[in-house]
Amino acid sequence: MIDWHNQGAWEAYLPEFFFVHLGLRIRVYKIDAIESGMMNYVFRVQTNKGIFFLKHALPGAKAGSDLGPALQTISVRRLGYEQRCISKISGILPDGIKIPVVHHYDPESHLLILSDVAGKGGMLLESNLRKGSFEACTASAVGRFLGGLHRYTWGTRDSVRGGRDKDRNNWMRFLQMRTIGASDERVPVSVQQELAHLCESTYQHHSHDVLLWMDCCPKNVIVRSDGNIGVIDFELASWRGDPAYDLGFFLGHYLIQALRKNQLATVLLVMMHCIHAYRREVEGMPFYTGMLSRVLKFAGATMIYRAIGASRLSYIDADSVPNFIQKAGALLCQEYKDGPDLVDSYVEAALT
């Protein structure tokens, strides 16, 4: 049995592995570890036949850390869920969106081989945002992708995990982790109550049969040099939930950077491009009514989650956490009238 998380073992075994499973004869290759020991081991393999990514799922994701139980207990079969999600969305992609091709999946060793979607010069969107580079075209592309994903999968009653009850449970535990799971003594009682209300009301009244990405954040979006984007990492996807969650989770990261970089006006403009691109895809769909108010609340919840909850962003320093909580709380506790043209005024009121 190969020690899959050992880079040295890969270097010795890779030519045989690629020939047996992909029918490729690899003569020249270089292996770089991208992620080592958090939820997965991920290796980037540059070969004379192209670039590949190897993902190996750990049975105890982030074991021993202080992260929430939703991440600690996620199934070791998650890469199989990612494979299934990719196969479901490969035919509904808007122009300019690229997702990986699955070259091989081994359910026994929990190993996935994916194609590269970055291309030459591709950069993670998170890296660009941290540098203060906010591009409307990239945000619009993500809005189009999410809109297409939600529009074409709504009402189909499919599943990612082989059962709708399993997908519903996955949706619920991540909804909890990223709302009420981020509350502690630093969060005012009124904001904790609003997080609890958002969680409960969303689950009770806004859960749809629709495929959610569930991890739509800048670290999973690649800005390509050809003007397209790549989207990666679908292992948390669920065929159940509120589409507002995906869009709000994504935009919450932009608001974090708006505060960090003191560029609220620029970020608001970019956010509006994202929202309008999403709206063009889904306007008229039953789940769109009243959705934008929940998007803003999920954006506020995401700010708190990334500041003090599971999967905290390491670059949010402790001294700035109270400010993040205050601003996010204002966003959560506002009363909203629905309408895309009101979003910027609501956000500006909360964050200034």
SEMAR-541251 format. One line per 10 residues: number of its first residue (from 1); their letters; for each residue x negated, y, z of C-alpha. Coordinates in pm, 1 decimal, always signed. Layout:
NUM) a) X,Y,Z ~ ...
This chain:
1) midwhnqgaw) +0.0,+0.0,+0.0 ~ -133.4,+341.1,-101.7 ~ -177.5,+603.0,+168.9 ~ +31.4,+856.5,-26.2 ~ -56.4,+1158.9,+187.1 ~ -429.7,+1101.4,+149.5 ~ -573.7,+1312.1,-130.7 ~ -872.6,+1082.5,-164.0 ~ -644.7,+785.0,-223.5 ~ -465.2,+975.4,-498.5
11) eaylpefffv) -792.7,+1065.4,-666.6 ~ -893.5,+699.3,-680.0 ~ -555.8,+560.1,-782.9 ~ -413.3,+834.4,-1005.5 ~ -521.9,+708.5,-1351.6 ~ -371.1,+364.6,-1285.6 ~ -55.5,+516.9,-1135.5 ~ +5.5,+745.7,-1432.7 ~ -49.5,+463.0,-1679.7 ~ +178.3,+216.1,-1498.4
21) hlglrirvyk) +465.3,+456.6,-1429.7 ~ +440.9,+717.5,-1707.8 ~ +250.4,+532.3,-1979.0 ~ -14.8,+806.6,-1985.5 ~ -388.5,+754.8,-2003.7 ~ -540.2,+1025.9,-1783.8 ~ -908.3,+1093.9,-1848.6 ~ -961.4,+1434.4,-1686.8 ~ -779.8,+1546.6,-1375.4 ~ -799.2,+1773.6,-1074.0
31) idaiesgmmn) -587.9,+1741.3,-758.7 ~ -501.2,+2028.0,-525.9 ~ -294.9,+1995.4,-207.0 ~ -6.3,+2245.6,-211.8 ~ +170.5,+2138.0,+106.8 ~ +26.3,+1906.9,+368.4 ~ +233.6,+1753.1,+641.7 ~ +530.4,+1982.5,+701.2 ~ +832.2,+1822.8,+533.0 ~ +643.6,+1669.5,+241.9
41) yvfrvqtnkg) +299.5,+1620.8,+102.8 ~ +279.8,+1799.4,-233.3 ~ -9.5,+1774.2,-477.8 ~ -63.5,+1968.9,-798.8 ~ -237.2,+1752.6,-1057.7 ~ -398.2,+1915.0,-1361.3 ~ -472.1,+1659.2,-1631.8 ~ -554.9,+1635.8,-1999.6 ~ -186.2,+1539.6,-2044.6 ~ -45.9,+1842.3,-1865.4
51) ifflkhalpg) +27.7,+1957.1,-1510.4 ~ +229.5,+1744.4,-1268.6 ~ +351.0,+1779.5,-911.0 ~ +357.2,+1481.3,-677.3 ~ +587.3,+1499.5,-374.0 ~ +586.9,+1246.2,-94.1 ~ +857.4,+1277.3,+173.3 ~ +757.5,+1230.4,+535.2 ~ +992.6,+1020.8,+750.4 ~ +970.1,+1270.0,+1040.1
61) akagsdlgpa) +1004.8,+1609.1,+876.9 ~ +822.8,+1870.9,+1081.5 ~ +820.6,+1637.3,+1378.6 ~ +687.0,+1791.1,+1696.8 ~ +759.6,+2146.6,+1585.7 ~ +1008.5,+2389.6,+1735.8 ~ +1224.2,+2393.1,+1422.6 ~ +1592.3,+2311.6,+1431.6 ~ +1735.1,+1960.7,+1426.1 ~ +1878.1,+2007.9,+1076.8
71) lqtisvrrlg) +1522.1,+2012.6,+943.3 ~ +1374.6,+1765.6,+1189.2 ~ +1628.8,+1496.8,+1104.0 ~ +1670.2,+1544.2,+730.2 ~ +1678.6,+1209.6,+552.8 ~ +1359.3,+1060.3,+411.4 ~ +1570.1,+999.5,+98.2 ~ +1579.5,+1372.9,+29.2 ~ +1361.3,+1345.2,-282.9 ~ +1619.3,+1109.0,-426.7
81) yeqrciskis) +1877.2,+1380.8,-361.1 ~ +1651.9,+1626.6,-541.7 ~ +1627.5,+1393.9,-840.9 ~ +2006.7,+1360.0,-852.1 ~ +2059.7,+1735.5,-825.5 ~ +1815.6,+1805.1,-1109.1 ~ +1990.8,+1554.7,-1331.6 ~ +2326.0,+1722.5,-1261.4 ~ +2218.0,+2077.9,-1340.9 ~ +1982.5,+2019.0,-1633.6
91) gilpdgikip) +2266.2,+2067.1,-1882.9 ~ +2413.6,+2387.9,-1738.3 ~ +2109.4,+2614.1,-1723.8 ~ +2140.8,+2970.0,-1856.9 ~ +1877.6,+3092.4,-2102.3 ~ +1551.1,+3188.3,-1935.8 ~ +1583.9,+2943.4,-1645.1 ~ +1353.3,+2646.3,-1612.1 ~ +1375.7,+2356.8,-1368.5 ~ +1135.7,+2064.5,-1330.5
101) vvhhydpesh) +1163.4,+1746.8,-1531.5 ~ +1163.2,+1433.0,-1317.0 ~ +898.5,+1201.3,-1458.8 ~ +924.2,+931.3,-1192.8 ~ +1100.1,+859.0,-864.9 ~ +1019.2,+566.5,-637.0 ~ +1288.2,+522.8,-367.7 ~ +1078.7,+271.4,-174.5 ~ +776.5,+495.3,-122.1 ~ +984.8,+817.6,-134.9
111) llilsdvagk) +766.7,+959.8,-408.5 ~ +868.0,+1205.7,-680.0 ~ +666.9,+1320.7,-984.0 ~ +781.7,+1647.9,-1139.9 ~ +674.3,+1863.7,-1430.1 ~ +525.9,+2210.4,-1385.4 ~ +762.0,+2505.0,-1438.9 ~ +519.6,+2787.5,-1361.0 ~ +328.6,+2790.2,-1687.0 ~ +13.3,+2992.7,-1722.7
121) ggmllesnlr) +5.4,+3283.3,-1479.2 ~ +328.6,+3198.7,-1296.2 ~ +367.7,+3349.6,-947.9 ~ +597.3,+3273.5,-656.4 ~ +863.0,+3541.1,-617.9 ~ +786.3,+3549.7,-245.2 ~ +429.0,+3658.8,-320.7 ~ +555.4,+3942.3,-539.6 ~ +806.5,+4060.5,-280.3 ~ +548.1,+4058.8,-3.5
131) kgsfeactas) +334.3,+4288.2,-220.1 ~ +630.3,+4522.5,-272.0 ~ +693.8,+4422.3,-634.1 ~ +1072.3,+4419.5,-686.0 ~ +1179.8,+4336.8,-1041.7 ~ +1544.0,+4364.2,-1140.9 ~ +1509.5,+4113.6,-1425.8 ~ +1399.5,+3839.5,-1187.6 ~ +1680.9,+3903.9,-940.7 ~ +1929.5,+3911.0,-1230.4
141) avgrflgglh) +1802.2,+3576.0,-1353.9 ~ +1855.6,+3421.3,-1010.6 ~ +2206.4,+3570.9,-1003.0 ~ +2281.6,+3415.6,-1341.8 ~ +2147.0,+3080.8,-1230.0 ~ +2352.4,+3074.3,-910.8 ~ +2662.5,+3193.4,-1095.1 ~ +2628.7,+2924.1,-1358.4 ~ +2557.8,+2659.3,-1095.9 ~ +2868.7,+2749.1,-897.3
151) rytwgtrdsv) +3096.0,+2804.6,-1194.9 ~ +3025.9,+2479.2,-1375.6 ~ +3025.8,+2254.7,-1069.1 ~ +3325.9,+2400.5,-886.0 ~ +3610.8,+2157.2,-829.1 ~ +3434.0,+1850.9,-968.3 ~ +3433.4,+1658.4,-637.1 ~ +3093.9,+1502.4,-701.6 ~ +2820.0,+1443.2,-446.2 ~ +2442.2,+1458.8,-410.0
161) rggrdkdrnn) +2409.6,+1211.0,-124.1 ~ +2631.5,+938.2,-265.8 ~ +2932.7,+1048.9,-64.2 ~ +3129.5,+1367.8,-18.0 ~ +3143.1,+1324.3,+360.7 ~ +2762.3,+1311.2,+372.1 ~ +2738.4,+1627.0,+162.1 ~ +2994.3,+1797.8,+385.4 ~ +2794.6,+1708.0,+695.2 ~ +2474.4,+1837.8,+535.8
171) wmrflqmrti) +2647.6,+2164.6,+448.2 ~ +2781.2,+2203.1,+801.0 ~ +2454.7,+2144.1,+982.8 ~ +2261.6,+2391.7,+767.1 ~ +2542.6,+2645.8,+798.9 ~ +2515.3,+2607.8,+1176.4 ~ +2136.3,+2622.4,+1180.9 ~ +2125.8,+2945.0,+980.0 ~ +2402.7,+3120.4,+1173.5 ~ +2472.1,+3018.7,+1534.1
181) gasdervpvs) +2143.6,+2828.9,+1552.6 ~ +1951.9,+3155.8,+1528.6 ~ +2111.1,+3310.5,+1838.9 ~ +1917.6,+3360.1,+2160.7 ~ +1893.0,+3616.2,+2439.8 ~ +1746.7,+3875.1,+2202.7 ~ +2068.2,+3881.1,+1997.3 ~ +2345.8,+4104.9,+2138.5 ~ +2660.8,+3921.5,+2245.2 ~ +2867.8,+4098.9,+1980.1
191) vqqelahlce) +2631.9,+3975.6,+1708.6 ~ +2631.0,+3621.5,+1849.2 ~ +3010.1,+3626.0,+1837.3 ~ +3004.4,+3745.2,+1477.6 ~ +2761.5,+3468.0,+1382.5 ~ +2991.5,+3213.9,+1547.0 ~ +3294.1,+3357.4,+1366.6 ~ +3110.1,+3353.6,+1032.5 ~ +3014.3,+2989.7,+1082.8 ~ +3357.2,+2869.3,+1191.2
201) styqhhshdv) +3569.6,+3071.7,+947.7 ~ +3345.3,+2982.9,+654.7 ~ +3362.7,+2612.9,+731.3 ~ +3738.3,+2621.3,+788.3 ~ +3851.6,+2848.0,+505.5 ~ +3580.4,+2883.5,+242.1 ~ +3433.5,+2538.3,+188.9 ~ +3473.4,+2428.6,-172.3 ~ +3381.1,+2133.0,-386.5 ~ +3087.7,+2309.1,-548.2
211) llwmdccpkn) +2717.4,+2238.2,-578.4 ~ +2508.4,+2462.8,-353.6 ~ +2131.4,+2495.2,-387.8 ~ +2115.2,+2547.4,-8.2 ~ +1753.9,+2670.7,-16.4 ~ +1776.0,+2964.5,-254.3 ~ +1490.2,+3177.9,-130.9 ~ +1192.8,+3351.3,-295.7 ~ +946.9,+3073.1,-211.1 ~ +1146.2,+2848.3,-446.5
221) vivrsdgnig) +1158.6,+3090.4,-739.5 ~ +867.2,+3126.1,-981.5 ~ +818.9,+3439.3,-1191.1 ~ +668.7,+3326.9,-1520.6 ~ +447.4,+3537.9,-1744.5 ~ +684.8,+3479.0,-2039.7 ~ +965.6,+3664.4,-1864.2 ~ +1155.5,+3350.2,-1764.5 ~ +1189.8,+3211.9,-1412.3 ~ +1141.7,+2865.7,-1271.4
231) vidfelaswr) +1349.4,+2731.8,-984.5 ~ +1227.4,+2445.4,-769.1 ~ +1301.9,+2242.4,-455.5 ~ +1655.5,+2102.8,-455.4 ~ +1622.1,+1842.6,-182.2 ~ +1864.7,+2021.1,+53.4 ~ +2141.5,+2061.1,-208.9 ~ +2501.7,+1975.7,-115.9 ~ +2815.3,+1934.5,-322.2 ~ +3019.7,+2116.9,-63.2
241) gdpaydlgff) +3024.2,+2465.7,+83.5 ~ +3074.8,+2837.5,+27.0 ~ +2901.3,+2987.1,-279.9 ~ +2857.4,+3309.1,-81.4 ~ +2600.4,+3121.4,+126.9 ~ +2356.5,+3073.6,-162.7 ~ +2374.8,+3433.8,-279.6 ~ +2364.1,+3578.5,+72.5 ~ +2068.2,+3361.6,+172.6 ~ +1876.3,+3483.2,-132.9
251) lghyliqalr) +1956.1,+3852.1,-84.8 ~ +1876.6,+3841.8,+286.6 ~ +1511.1,+3788.5,+194.0 ~ +1517.0,+4104.0,-19.0 ~ +1650.9,+4302.1,+275.6 ~ +1371.3,+4168.3,+493.9 ~ +1118.2,+4304.6,+246.4 ~ +1311.5,+4630.8,+216.8 ~ +1256.4,+4687.4,+588.6 ~ +896.6,+4567.4,+583.2
261) knqlatvllv) +801.5,+4785.5,+286.4 ~ +1035.1,+5077.2,+361.1 ~ +1176.3,+5053.2,+8.3 ~ +1549.2,+5026.0,+71.9 ~ +1657.0,+5234.4,-229.9 ~ +1452.0,+5023.7,-472.4 ~ +1564.3,+4696.1,-318.4 ~ +1930.2,+4799.4,-323.1 ~ +1908.7,+4867.6,-696.4 ~ +1752.7,+4526.4,-756.8
271) mmhcihayrr) +2014.3,+4357.4,-538.3 ~ +2291.7,+4516.9,-740.4 ~ +2144.2,+4373.4,-1059.8 ~ +2152.3,+4028.6,-896.5 ~ +2511.5,+4070.3,-774.5 ~ +2640.4,+4198.0,-1108.9 ~ +2468.2,+3912.4,-1295.3 ~ +2632.0,+3666.3,-1056.5 ~ +2970.8,+3834.0,-1092.3 ~ +2960.7,+3812.4,-1473.5
281) evegmpfytg) +2928.0,+3436.0,-1441.1 ~ +3199.6,+3372.6,-1181.4 ~ +3451.2,+3657.2,-1194.2 ~ +3797.9,+3506.5,-1205.8 ~ +3694.8,+3185.4,-1031.7 ~ +3913.5,+3103.3,-728.7 ~ +3621.1,+3114.3,-484.9 ~ +3517.8,+3467.1,-589.1 ~ +3804.2,+3649.0,-413.9 ~ +3674.6,+3821.0,-100.5
291) mlsrvlkfag) +3334.2,+3663.5,-148.6 ~ +3106.8,+3967.7,-144.4 ~ +3183.3,+4058.0,+216.1 ~ +3066.8,+3710.8,+317.7 ~ +2757.1,+3749.3,+99.9 ~ +2654.3,+4052.9,+305.7 ~ +2725.2,+3873.0,+631.9 ~ +2517.3,+3574.7,+521.8 ~ +2240.1,+3816.8,+423.1 ~ +2246.7,+3957.9,+776.2
301) atmiyraiga) +2248.7,+3609.0,+927.6 ~ +1949.4,+3518.8,+710.3 ~ +1753.9,+3816.9,+840.6 ~ +1805.4,+3695.3,+1197.2 ~ +1731.8,+3334.9,+1104.2 ~ +1403.0,+3429.1,+938.8 ~ +1304.8,+3652.4,+1231.0 ~ +1376.1,+3420.8,+1525.6 ~ +1541.2,+3099.3,+1404.9 ~ +1410.9,+2779.2,+1249.9
311) srlsyidads) +1163.5,+2834.4,+963.4 ~ +1069.7,+3179.5,+1089.3 ~ +863.2,+3389.7,+849.8 ~ +517.2,+3412.1,+1000.9 ~ +455.9,+3757.6,+858.8 ~ +741.9,+3912.9,+1057.5 ~ +544.4,+4032.4,+1357.1 ~ +693.0,+4012.8,+1705.6 ~ +707.2,+4389.9,+1751.5 ~ +940.1,+4431.1,+1452.3
321) vpnfiqkaga) +1184.0,+4154.9,+1553.8 ~ +1413.9,+4383.3,+1761.9 ~ +1453.0,+4615.9,+1463.6 ~ +1538.7,+4324.7,+1234.3 ~ +1799.8,+4200.0,+1480.0 ~ +1950.7,+4546.4,+1517.5 ~ +1977.0,+4606.8,+1141.8 ~ +2101.5,+4257.1,+1068.3 ~ +2357.4,+4288.9,+1347.9 ~ +2490.9,+4609.6,+1195.2
331) llcqeykdgp) +2528.0,+4431.0,+861.6 ~ +2708.0,+4139.0,+1024.7 ~ +2948.2,+4341.8,+1234.0 ~ +3069.9,+4588.3,+969.5 ~ +3423.7,+4570.5,+835.6 ~ +3420.9,+4528.5,+459.1 ~ +3646.2,+4604.1,+169.3 ~ +3559.7,+4370.7,-113.2 ~ +3406.2,+4505.8,-431.3 ~ +3060.7,+4498.4,-590.8
341) dlvdsyveaa) +3045.7,+4875.7,-623.2 ~ +3065.2,+4913.4,-244.8 ~ +2778.3,+4680.3,-157.9 ~ +2499.3,+4936.9,-173.0 ~ +2683.0,+5183.2,+52.0 ~ +2752.0,+4913.2,+312.6 ~ +2391.6,+4793.5,+316.5 ~ +2254.3,+5145.7,+327.9 ~ +2480.8,+5230.0,+622.8 ~ +2362.0,+4925.9,+815.8
351) lt) +1990.6,+4950.8,+744.5 ~ +1931.9,+5325.0,+783.1
